[in-house]
């Protein structure tokens, strides 16, 4: 255990101070010695442990999982939100206002750490499948995991679930089921996805979404005991702004460098930290981590080092790498590809790395709504397509690899349009069905042939793009 | 039947005279009154059940949309389906993700304007305002497409016609409360499908005639058959497999709770002081049983189902869902539990509009009906 914590960047003093609490949480989650060995192996194999920032990041995530697992023991009230929520600031503000509140994006943390590192999610997926979300009906494994974790008690049952009906029907429908089956109160934040093809983010969409978030916020305040003030929300948004700006700088450096300096896993975990509401005690650490990552990225670029091979075809991954299976990144590298950017990193409709927002906006809920409606997967299909086509040009891509989550109706509904849109830009594109949240399906070896074939296409396309090369001596 | 056979030709000639043909998605969230008041011909996108249109859609989308949605895409792409081929515009109610993707794919690959009608939360004031605003935008859009102003007077006339249509369907449906039933479910659903395609005035005339004749009749179906209820997200025009199998096995569906394919005829538009559009929004969003895609709609749906079970003396429930419909699939779990409390057996069936599942479905339906019959005999 001590070794695991050291891998995750804990120093000796921290190990001493935190070990009893971590062990308590592990007991609750039934993490045993064998699981710790698995975690050590996977961390060494799939994470850039040579980077100090990565170890710092792992520490933050591990602490976050422990905090959530012990939420009921340590705090009076527990509130969870979950994917496809990206408004972590709301929960962060709630915690800032209420000392005795444990709030977090439970499913995301558990999928990344409990699943991706410890590979302990099998029981949760199966419990979710057995209870309501049968595998043959193509239910989302993220929701199976959420339901299963609550049934098994790996996480304490919350006092409120903040559900997000902004993107798919599966998430909020599962939450309503959880409400009736487990008796956990739910408040659903909805939006209406009626943006017409020629429209961009509409005022009606922003207004409705902002109102719904405000409704959710009131409910969180009622449960937590104290309402979330606009001032606290602004503070939370501003705190995240610095993190986000540094992350964008890292992204820009990664996109501009050859070889691409950082692995997808590093960038995905750093990206998701941006939307995770972590406990108040971890805020400073989070900022230190991202600053360190920026320094280390610069150093790698200066030294001409990278995670991927120099000169490898530059491919964008849509929508994002598998959350619960870090091995996929290594498959891409082994196939001779490099991934300077994944789709969730850019914003619609111009593939900017920072969203274009009204600097005069005085309402934090409207600001959040405007921002979240520009996330590629949340935006309309036409905006998503426009952003992809812009990204191909802007980031000088050699291919687009669609990796849609197989049971996600919106992802899969868009998949062939996205492939076609990329091809129209003259780059190879393919769709490989994946399960982004469940490592049991679509194993790496199943994906290998498909990825390798696609890599061959990209290599040919890249050579063609470079034009005929003169042979030496001619 | 004759009216239906002649409808495509009639529409073609109307189109030649400048009348616009407006397609709209099923589910009764797109008020046809507004389309009709614009002087256009409303045509519901209700065809499905065949494998051909589903397979055709696979060139542009994946198998993870429900077969009914895929059929809508395939029907438009095929150019073989007369109604779909003559559309000037489609109005897509933003109900479930599947319908939203139909709109996106028709936009991306199609050659037709698509208007998305946002459906707000049924139980929130902001949801109602949103829906009302969406109806206003839909009205403006229709005015620009048809070149015809939609006045309050035209809307009131359209409301009167559709109210009568719904009332007649309801009256016809209600005759099945007692045995022997005067009309079988297949015919009743056919009437609903016809009402989505024919001119409402013609449909009202036909329904008046049918209803009159029904009241004079004595019933043609024996009363020993098990009385069943059908719950389904969609029964498409062309998807009669389950209905055929139930009929063949000796069952009688006496009432339906179907989101897409049977009209929401239980309530009518009641004109209020806020104007016809407001009245329409009230009926279509608030004064109805919400479909499974609607947030916080499950308990209202379950209560509605229970009421029908009691009123129609239902002895068994056929829960028929299409593959990949995640909302009905999740909802079934607690619906099944509630049905156990009511002591009504439920048979869950699923279809991908495939011919190969006919055999297994037949066996399951026969076994279920045998069990219901045995319970009936005590």
Interface residues (C-beta under 8 A of the other chain):
Chain A: X131 X132 X133 X134 X137 X138 X139 X165 X168 X169 X170 X172 X173 X174 X176 X177 X180 X181 X188 X190 X192 X193 X194 X195 X196 X197 X204 X208 X211 X212 X215 X380 X381 X382 X385 X406 X407 X408 X409 X410 X412 X413 X414 X415 X416 X417 X420 X431
Chain B: X60 X61 X62 X64 X65 X94 X96 X97 X98 X100 X101 X104 X105 X107 X108 X109 X114 X115 X116 X117 X118 X119 X120 X121 X124 X126 X127 X130 X133 X134 X292 X293 X295 X296 X298 X323 X324 X326 X327 X329 X330 X331 X333 X334
